[in-house]
Each structure stands twice: as structure tokens, then as C-alpha cells.
Amino acid sequence: MLKRDYLVKQFEEFGKVMAVLLGLKRDSKFSEFSDLINESVKKYTATEINYVESIDDGNLTTTLTQEKKLNDEQLKILADLLFEKGNYYSATNHQEQASANCYKKAFLLYLFLKEHATMNYSLDMHYKLELLEKMGF
């Protein structure tokens, strides 16, 4: 019960972070947008976004689940933040390779969660997976 309450609180808090991110993106405050993504990855997963971006796609889920010991909820949060980081790269200086890297990693994490997770499959994840599939990932 205590763990469930903690997870609910964590998701509620993360929902607020996502709302702030959307506002920053809408207002084209991309420096603050990127900073908040970086801070959020540290806070919710105890890892660095640059490290996650550097992991080979073939080892991504193994590294994050076995070495970093991230649970399903943390993987979902990380996938959402990688998706937003991909949006950041797309919106700034047309960094297509970096954007594609983040989108691919988000896609792989969403697929992993869809197939292996103990958490409920959300509409948010469904729509993001559909969008990423249409983008060619």
C-alpha cells in the first residue's frame, strides 16, 4: 500500500512536470525546456539524459533494467522525457540525428513496456507509439 501511494504521488508530480514542459515548448523557451528535461531525468531515474542517449539501441532495455535497475514506472517516465527531448532537438537547429536517436529510444522503451510491463497500458503510450511508428521507428 505504501509503495502504491508513493507511485501515485510520483506520477501526479510528474504530470505537473509534463504540463510545465508543454508550456515551455508552447512559449518556445527551449533552453528552459531542455534544462527541465535534464533535471527530471535525474530526479525520476537517478541517471543522466546524455548517458541514456549514448546507450546502444540493442542494449537499451537491458542496461536500464539490469544495470540501472529502473522499474516500469521509471522507464515510462524516461520514455516520455526522451520523446520530449526528441521534440526539443527537432525544434532547435534541426538536429535530426539527435532527434531520431531520442525518438528511437522512446519507441523502444514504449514497446518494451507494452510487451513486458506490469503497469497498465495507457492511451498516452498508445498514441505516442502510433506516432513514432508513422515516423518510421
C-alpha positions, 0 to 999 in steps of 0.5 A: 500500500505504501509503495502504491501511494508513493507511485501515485504521488510520483506520477501526479508530480510528474504530470505537473512536470509534463504540463510545465514542459508543454508550456515551455515548448508552447512559449518556445523557451527551449533552453528552459525546456531542455534544462527541465528535461535534464533535471527530471531525468535525474530526479525520476531515474537517478541517471543522466539524459546524455548517458541514456542517449549514448546507450546502444539501441540493442542494449537499451532495455537491458542496461536500464533494467539490469544495470540501472535497475529502473522499474516500469514506472521509471522507464515510462517516465524516461520514455516520455522525457526522451520523446520530449527531448526528441521534440526539443532537438527537432525544434532547435537547429534541426538536429535530426540525428539527435532527434531520431536517436531520442525518438528511437529510444522512446519507441523502444522503451514504449514497446518494451513496456507494452510487451513486458510491463506490469503497469497498465497500458495507457492511451498516452503510450498508445498514441505516442507509439502510433506516432513514432511508428508513422515516423518510421521507428 
